[in-house]
């Protein structure tokens, strides 16, 4: 065996890279990680963690309003201070960065601060040094992408939105994915006058159609101004803010425009093209089920490979990768490929969306016949709050096997509720299993085990 400096050299200290480094080091491998930005990657620094904290902050707005019907009087109208939220968030992320650093240190992983460049199949260059490794893992994740149009330089992206100097009283979001929808809800909840612009006919493509329509209606009720089938033609800086002109001819004046128009793999300058490493048509890194690229010593996982852009997916891939490459399986058994079916996910718009398995549309394509059970109701809390917020729950059932192949929810804490349901869907339980489960009363979640009448077939 050639004599390398490391057994594994990881480029990128996000969720996937750190988990792979730690797990490989635990098997006795010599591991180094290179990171030129922040420990914990997108999720910890400019993704799930700060977004959820900001989502919590935005929910207080409703809580204050809802409390009156329960007998609470707030002597004066609550006021929101952006700087307090922003700076408290910064402190919490510093704490998490420290935890990541200690996790790597604790298992003897060498952490190198800098952007590594792959110079051949077993070597990288970092800070002017050449370092060799038997395997190189590319775990650099994605980076926000903004389309070019007149004035597009005046937009901010999802990396920048958390740390704005001042709170944008008038806020506009461009995009129709979950990041766009979440930030529209967050800034609306924090008190900004919020609009969302999307070129498609309805946001959240790929999600269940009924869920998308229900979410649209709930967001409109909460005061988000939605504009579909249109796009931004130009942005001009004017004295009092930004003047945004849409392709429909409509004009807005706002304080900030968030371009939440997608993310692309962060591969520039890594040196992969010089080695002829193959990419997929969408520019993501092409890997096999052992996470090997077309150059077998160069591995890839997480957002950069174009799978579901979710932290738990990167973590699962990292553990899988280590089983393939560093754990000698008893009896030489190869681990089964990772199962990407039935991965639950949540969208932290207001109200939240939680979903697992197939949408109604996907199930209709896949099965001979399906049964749909749904409940659209006013949650008990709102019988006194006076709010007209509603909740949607839905089960998609394969008629022949009676198996629940999809579960969807739009409502408070949908993510918390769907996590448990996801176990049932993954375990291939049937609608009869759901029906035989006694509900917890009074909760919204009990609807999932009390839906008896078919909504449609």
C-alpha positions as CSV (number, residue, x, y, z in Angstrom):
1,X,0.0,0.0,0.0
2,X,1.3,3.4,-0.9
3,X,2.4,5.6,1.9
4,X,-0.1,8.5,2.2
5,X,-0.3,11.3,4.8
6,X,-3.9,10.4,5.5
7,X,-6.3,7.5,4.8
8,X,-9.1,10.0,4.3
9,X,-9.0,13.7,3.4
10,X,-12.4,15.5,3.7
11,X,-13.0,18.8,1.9
12,X,-15.9,20.6,3.7
13,X,-16.8,20.5,7.4
14,X,-20.6,20.4,6.9
15,X,-23.0,17.8,8.3
16,X,-21.8,15.1,5.9
17,X,-18.1,15.8,5.9
18,X,-17.9,16.0,9.7
19,X,-19.9,12.8,10.3
20,X,-17.8,10.9,7.7
21,X,-14.5,12.2,9.3
22,X,-15.6,11.3,12.8
23,X,-17.0,7.9,11.9
24,X,-13.9,7.0,9.8
25,X,-11.5,8.2,12.6
26,X,-13.4,6.0,15.0
27,X,-12.4,2.9,12.9
28,X,-8.7,3.9,13.3
29,X,-8.3,5.8,10.0
30,X,-6.1,8.8,9.9
31,X,-8.4,11.7,8.8
32,X,-8.0,15.4,8.0
33,X,-10.8,17.9,7.2
34,X,-10.3,21.1,5.3
35,X,-12.8,24.0,5.7
36,X,-12.4,27.5,4.5
37,X,-15.6,28.9,6.0
38,X,-17.4,27.7,9.0
39,X,-17.8,24.4,10.9
40,X,-21.2,22.8,10.6
41,X,-21.8,23.9,7.0
42,X,-25.0,25.3,5.6
43,X,-27.3,23.7,8.2
44,X,-25.7,25.1,11.3
45,X,-24.6,28.5,9.9
46,X,-27.0,29.7,7.2
47,X,-29.7,26.9,7.0
48,X,-31.8,24.8,9.2
49,X,-30.6,26.0,12.6
50,X,-30.9,29.8,12.2
51,X,-34.0,29.4,10.0
52,X,-35.8,27.4,12.7
53,X,-34.8,30.0,15.4
54,X,-36.2,32.8,13.2
55,X,-39.3,30.7,12.6
56,X,-39.8,30.4,16.3
57,X,-39.4,34.2,16.6
58,X,-42.0,34.8,13.9
59,X,-44.5,32.5,15.6
60,X,-44.7,34.7,18.7
61,X,-46.6,37.2,16.6
62,X,-49.6,34.8,16.3
63,X,-49.2,33.7,19.9
64,X,-49.6,37.3,21.2
65,X,-52.7,37.8,19.1
66,X,-54.2,34.4,20.0
67,X,-53.7,34.9,23.7
68,X,-56.5,37.5,24.1
69,X,-59.3,34.9,23.6
70,X,-57.7,32.9,26.5
71,X,-58.0,35.9,28.9
72,X,-54.5,37.4,28.5
73,X,-54.1,41.1,28.3
74,X,-50.8,42.5,27.1
75,X,-50.8,46.1,28.4
76,X,-49.0,47.5,25.3
77,X,-48.5,46.1,21.8
78,X,-45.3,43.9,21.8
79,X,-42.5,45.3,19.7
80,X,-39.9,43.3,17.8
81,X,-36.2,44.1,17.9
82,X,-34.3,42.6,14.9
83,X,-30.8,43.2,16.3
84,X,-31.6,41.1,19.5
85,X,-32.7,38.1,17.5
86,X,-29.8,38.4,15.0
87,X,-27.1,38.8,17.7
88,X,-28.5,36.0,19.9
89,X,-28.6,33.7,16.9
90,X,-24.9,34.6,16.2
91,X,-23.9,33.6,19.7
92,X,-25.8,30.3,19.5
93,X,-24.0,29.5,16.2
94,X,-20.6,30.3,17.7
95,X,-21.5,27.8,20.4
96,X,-22.4,25.1,17.8
97,X,-19.2,25.8,15.8
98,X,-17.3,25.1,19.0
99,X,-19.1,21.8,19.5
100,X,-18.2,20.7,16.0
101,X,-14.6,21.7,16.5
102,X,-14.4,19.6,19.8
103,X,-16.1,16.6,18.1
104,X,-13.4,16.5,15.5
105,X,-10.6,17.1,18.1
106,X,-12.0,14.4,20.4
107,X,-11.5,11.6,17.8
108,X,-8.1,12.9,16.6
109,X,-9.2,14.4,13.2
110,X,-6.8,17.1,11.9
111,X,-8.7,20.3,11.1
112,X,-7.1,22.5,8.4
113,X,-8.4,26.0,7.8
114,X,-8.4,26.7,4.1
115,X,-9.9,25.8,0.7
116,X,-8.4,22.6,-0.6
117,X,-7.8,21.9,-4.3
118,X,-7.6,18.4,-5.7
119,X,-4.3,18.1,-7.7
120,X,-4.4,14.4,-8.5
121,X,-6.3,11.3,-7.6
122,X,-4.6,11.0,-4.2
123,X,-3.4,14.5,-3.5
124,X,-4.7,18.0,-2.5
125,X,-3.1,21.3,-2.2
126,X,-4.0,23.5,0.7
127,X,-2.4,26.7,1.9
128,X,0.5,26.0,-0.4
129,X,1.1,22.5,0.9
130,X,0.7,19.3,-0.9
131,X,-1.1,16.6,1.2
132,X,-1.6,13.0,0.1
133,X,-4.5,10.7,1.0
134,X,-5.7,7.3,0.0
135,X,-9.2,8.7,-0.4
136,X,-10.5,12.2,-0.9
137,X,-14.0,13.1,0.1
138,X,-15.7,16.1,-1.6
139,X,-18.4,17.3,0.8
140,X,-18.5,21.0,-0.2
141,X,-22.3,21.2,-0.4
142,X,-24.2,23.8,-2.3
143,X,-24.2,27.5,-2.7
144,X,-27.1,29.9,-3.4
145,X,-27.6,30.7,-7.1
146,X,-29.2,34.0,-8.4
147,X,-30.3,34.5,-12.0
148,X,-29.0,37.5,-13.8
149,X,-31.4,40.4,-14.7
150,X,-31.1,44.1,-14.6
151,X,-30.4,45.1,-11.0
152,X,-29.9,41.5,-9.8
153,X,-26.8,42.7,-7.9
154,X,-29.3,44.5,-5.5
155,X,-30.7,41.1,-4.3
156,X,-29.5,39.2,-1.2
157,X,-29.3,35.4,-1.0
158,X,-30.3,33.0,1.7
159,X,-26.7,33.1,3.2
160,X,-27.0,36.9,3.7
161,X,-30.6,37.2,4.9
162,X,-30.0,36.2,8.5
163,X,-27.5,39.0,9.2
164,X,-29.1,42.2,7.6
165,X,-28.0,45.4,9.3
166,X,-31.5,46.6,9.7
167,X,-35.0,45.0,9.6
168,X,-36.6,45.3,6.1
169,X,-40.0,46.7,6.7
170,X,-41.0,45.9,3.1
171,X,-39.7,42.5,2.0
172,X,-39.9,40.7,-1.3
173,X,-39.0,37.1,-2.0
174,X,-38.2,35.7,-5.5
175,X,-38.6,32.0,-5.8
176,X,-41.0,29.1,-5.2
177,X,-39.0,26.5,-3.4
178,X,-39.2,25.7,0.3
179,X,-36.5,28.4,1.2
180,X,-38.6,31.1,-0.5
181,X,-41.8,30.0,1.2
182,X,-40.2,29.8,4.6
183,X,-38.6,33.2,4.5
184,X,-41.8,34.8,3.2
185,X,-43.6,33.4,6.3
186,X,-40.8,34.3,8.6
187,X,-40.5,38.0,7.6
188,X,-44.3,38.3,7.4
189,X,-44.5,36.9,11.0
190,X,-41.8,39.3,12.2
191,X,-43.9,42.2,10.9
192,X,-42.6,43.0,7.5
193,X,-44.9,43.8,4.6
194,X,-44.1,40.7,2.6
195,X,-44.6,39.6,-1.1
196,X,-43.5,36.5,-2.9
197,X,-42.9,36.4,-6.7
198,X,-42.8,33.0,-8.5
199,X,-42.7,32.3,-12.2
200,X,-44.6,29.0,-11.9
201,X,-48.4,28.7,-11.3
202,X,-48.0,27.5,-7.7
203,X,-45.0,27.2,-5.3
204,X,-43.5,24.0,-3.7
205,X,-43.3,22.0,-6.9
206,X,-42.9,18.3,-6.1
207,X,-45.1,18.5,-3.0
208,X,-48.6,17.1,-2.8
209,X,-51.0,19.4,-4.8
210,X,-53.6,19.7,-2.1
211,X,-50.9,20.6,0.4
212,X,-49.6,23.3,-1.9
213,X,-53.0,24.8,-2.4
214,X,-53.9,24.7,1.3
215,X,-50.6,26.3,2.2
216,X,-51.1,29.1,-0.4
217,X,-54.5,29.9,1.1
218,X,-53.3,29.9,4.7
219,X,-50.3,32.2,3.8
220,X,-52.6,34.6,2.0
221,X,-54.9,34.7,5.2
222,X,-51.8,35.6,7.2
223,X,-51.1,38.5,4.9
224,X,-48.4,37.3,2.6
225,X,-48.9,38.9,-0.9
226,X,-48.4,36.1,-3.4
227,X,-47.8,36.7,-7.1
228,X,-47.6,33.6,-9.4
229,X,-46.8,33.3,-13.2
230,X,-44.6,36.4,-13.1
231,X,-41.0,37.3,-12.6
232,X,-38.8,40.2,-11.8
233,X,-37.8,42.2,-14.8
234,X,-35.6,44.7,-13.1
235,X,-34.6,46.2,-9.8
236,X,-33.5,49.9,-9.5
237,X,-32.1,51.5,-6.5
238,X,-34.1,54.6,-5.6
239,X,-33.8,57.0,-2.7
240,X,-36.3,55.3,-0.5
241,X,-35.4,51.7,-1.2
242,X,-35.5,49.3,-4.2
243,X,-38.0,49.7,-7.1
244,X,-38.9,46.3,-8.4
245,X,-40.7,45.9,-11.8
246,X,-42.3,42.6,-12.6
247,X,-42.7,41.1,-16.1
248,X,-46.5,41.7,-15.6
249,X,-45.7,45.4,-15.4
250,X,-46.5,45.7,-11.7
251,X,-44.2,47.8,-9.6
252,X,-43.2,47.6,-5.9
253,X,-41.0,49.6,-3.7
254,X,-39.3,47.4,-1.0
255,X,-36.3,47.5,1.4
256,X,-34.9,44.1,0.5
257,X,-35.2,41.4,-2.2
258,X,-34.3,37.9,-1.3
259,X,-33.4,35.7,-4.3
260,X,-34.3,32.2,-3.1
261,X,-33.9,30.8,-6.6
262,X,-32.1,27.6,-6.0
263,X,-28.7,26.2,-4.9
264,X,-25.9,24.8,-7.0
265,X,-22.9,22.6,-6.1
266,X,-20.0,24.6,-4.7
267,X,-17.4,23.0,-7.0
268,X,-15.6,26.0,-8.5
269,X,-11.8,26.0,-8.0
270,X,-11.7,22.4,-6.6
271,X,-9.7,21.2,-9.6
272,X,-12.0,18.2,-10.4
273,X,-12.5,19.1,-14.1
274,X,-8.7,18.8,-14.7
275,X,-8.9,15.2,-13.4
276,X,-11.9,14.5,-15.7
277,X,-14.3,13.7,-12.7
278,X,-17.7,13.2,-14.3
279,X,-20.7,15.4,-13.4
280,X,-24.4,14.8,-13.8
281,X,-26.2,16.9,-16.4
282,X,-27.3,19.4,-13.6
283,X,-23.7,20.0,-12.6
284,X,-23.8,17.8,-9.5
285,X,-21.0,15.3,-8.8
286,X,-21.8,11.9,-10.2
287,X,-21.3,9.1,-7.7
288,X,-22.2,5.4,-7.4
289,X,-23.8,3.6,-4.4
290,X,-20.3,3.4,-2.8
291,X,-20.1,7.3,-3.1
292,X,-17.2,6.9,-5.6
293,X,-16.9,9.4,-8.5
294,X,-15.5,8.4,-11.9
295,X,-12.1,8.6,-10.2
296,X,-12.6,5.9,-7.6
297,X,-10.3,7.4,-4.9
298,X,-12.4,10.6,-5.0
299,X,-15.7,10.3,-3.1
300,X,-18.7,12.6,-2.8
301,X,-21.8,12.9,-0.6
302,X,-24.5,15.3,0.5
303,X,-25.9,18.3,-1.4
304,X,-23.0,18.3,-3.9
305,X,-24.1,15.0,-5.3
306,X,-27.6,16.2,-6.1
307,X,-29.7,13.9,-3.8
308,X,-32.3,15.3,-1.3
309,X,-30.7,18.5,0.2
310,X,-31.3,17.5,3.8
311,X,-28.9,17.3,6.7
312,X,-30.2,13.8,7.9
313,X,-29.6,12.5,4.3
314,X,-26.0,13.7,4.4
315,X,-25.5,12.1,7.8
316,X,-26.9,8.8,6.6
317,X,-24.7,8.9,3.5
318,X,-21.6,9.6,5.6
319,X,-22.2,6.5,7.8
320,X,-22.9,4.4,4.7
321,X,-19.7,5.7,3.0
322,X,-17.6,4.7,6.1
323,X,-19.2,1.2,6.1
324,X,-18.2,0.8,2.5
325,X,-14.7,2.1,2.7
326,X,-13.4,1.8,6.3
327,X,-15.4,-0.8,8.2
328,X,-14.5,-4.4,7.5
329,X,-17.9,-6.0,7.5
330,X,-18.2,-9.4,9.1
331,X,-18.1,-12.1,6.4
332,X,-17.3,-9.5,3.8
333,X,-20.9,-8.4,3.5
334,X,-21.4,-5.1,1.6
335,X,-23.9,-2.8,3.2
336,X,-27.2,-2.5,1.2
337,X,-27.6,0.7,-0.8
338,X,-29.1,3.6,1.2
339,X,-32.9,3.7,0.8
340,X,-34.0,7.1,-0.3
341,X,-37.7,6.2,-0.2
342,X,-39.9,7.6,2.5
343,X,-37.6,10.3,3.7
344,X,-39.7,12.7,5.8
345,X,-39.3,16.4,5.5
346,X,-40.8,19.6,6.9
347,X,-41.2,23.1,5.5
348,X,-41.1,25.7,8.3
349,X,-43.5,28.1,6.7
350,X,-46.5,29.3,8.7
351,X,-48.4,27.0,9.3
352,X,-45.7,24.3,9.0
353,X,-45.8,21.5,6.4
354,X,-44.8,17.9,7.3
355,X,-44.7,15.2,4.7
356,X,-43.5,11.6,4.2
357,X,-43.9,9.2,1.3
358,X,-45.8,9.7,-1.9
359,X,-48.0,12.7,-2.9
360,X,-51.5,11.9,-4.1
361,X,-50.3,12.6,-7.7
362,X,-47.3,10.2,-7.4
363,X,-49.5,7.5,-5.8
364,X,-52.0,7.7,-8.7
365,X,-49.2,7.1,-11.2
366,X,-47.7,4.2,-9.3
367,X,-50.7,2.2,-8.1
368,X,-53.8,0.8,-9.8
369,X,-56.1,2.4,-7.3
370,X,-55.6,4.6,-4.3
371,X,-57.8,5.8,-1.4
372,X,-57.4,9.3,-0.1
373,X,-58.4,10.2,3.5
374,X,-58.2,13.9,4.5
375,X,-59.3,16.1,7.3
376,X,-59.4,19.9,7.0
377,X,-60.4,21.4,10.3
378,X,-60.1,24.3,12.7
379,X,-57.6,23.2,15.5
380,X,-59.1,23.2,19.0
381,X,-56.8,26.1,20.1
382,X,-58.5,28.4,17.6
383,X,-62.0,27.8,19.0
384,X,-61.0,30.5,21.6
385,X,-58.2,32.3,19.9
386,X,-60.5,33.7,17.2
387,X,-57.9,32.9,14.5
388,X,-59.3,31.4,11.3
389,X,-56.2,29.3,10.8
390,X,-57.0,25.7,9.6
391,X,-55.1,22.4,9.7
392,X,-54.9,19.8,6.9
393,X,-54.1,16.1,7.4
394,X,-54.0,13.6,4.7
395,X,-53.3,9.9,4.2
396,X,-52.6,8.3,0.8
397,X,-53.4,4.5,0.7
398,X,-52.6,1.9,-1.9
399,X,-56.0,0.3,-2.3
400,X,-54.8,-3.2,-3.0
401,X,-52.3,-3.7,-0.1
402,X,-54.1,-1.2,2.2
403,X,-50.6,0.2,2.9
404,X,-50.3,3.9,3.9
405,X,-47.8,5.2,1.2
406,X,-48.0,8.9,2.0
407,X,-48.9,11.1,5.0
408,X,-49.1,14.9,4.8
409,X,-49.9,17.7,7.2
410,X,-50.1,21.5,7.2
411,X,-50.5,22.9,10.7
412,X,-48.8,23.8,13.9
413,X,-45.7,21.6,14.6
414,X,-46.4,19.4,11.5
415,X,-42.7,18.3,11.5
416,X,-43.0,17.0,15.1
417,X,-46.1,15.1,14.2
418,X,-45.0,13.6,10.9
419,X,-41.7,12.3,12.4
420,X,-43.6,9.6,14.3
421,X,-45.9,8.9,11.3
422,X,-42.8,8.5,9.2
423,X,-41.8,5.4,11.2
424,X,-45.2,3.8,10.4
425,X,-45.0,4.6,6.7
426,X,-41.4,3.3,6.5
427,X,-42.5,0.1,8.3
428,X,-45.1,-0.4,5.6
429,X,-48.0,-0.3,8.0
430,X,-51.6,-0.5,6.7
431,X,-54.6,1.8,7.1
432,X,-56.0,-0.9,9.4
433,X,-52.9,-0.6,11.6
434,X,-53.6,3.2,11.8
435,X,-57.2,2.6,12.5
436,X,-56.4,0.1,15.3
437,X,-54.2,2.7,17.0
438,X,-55.9,4.5,19.8
439,X,-55.7,8.3,19.5
440,X,-54.3,10.7,22.1
441,X,-57.2,13.1,23.0
442,X,-57.4,16.0,22.6
443,X,-54.6,16.5,20.0
444,X,-54.6,17.4,16.4
445,X,-52.4,14.4,15.7
446,X,-55.2,12.0,16.7
447,X,-56.8,12.8,13.3
448,X,-54.2,10.5,11.7
449,X,-55.7,7.5,13.5
450,X,-59.4,8.5,13.3
451,X,-59.9,9.2,9.6
452,X,-62.4,6.5,8.7
453,X,-64.3,7.8,5.6
454,X,-62.6,7.9,2.2
455,X,-62.4,11.5,0.8
456,X,-61.9,10.2,-2.7
457,X,-60.7,7.2,-4.7
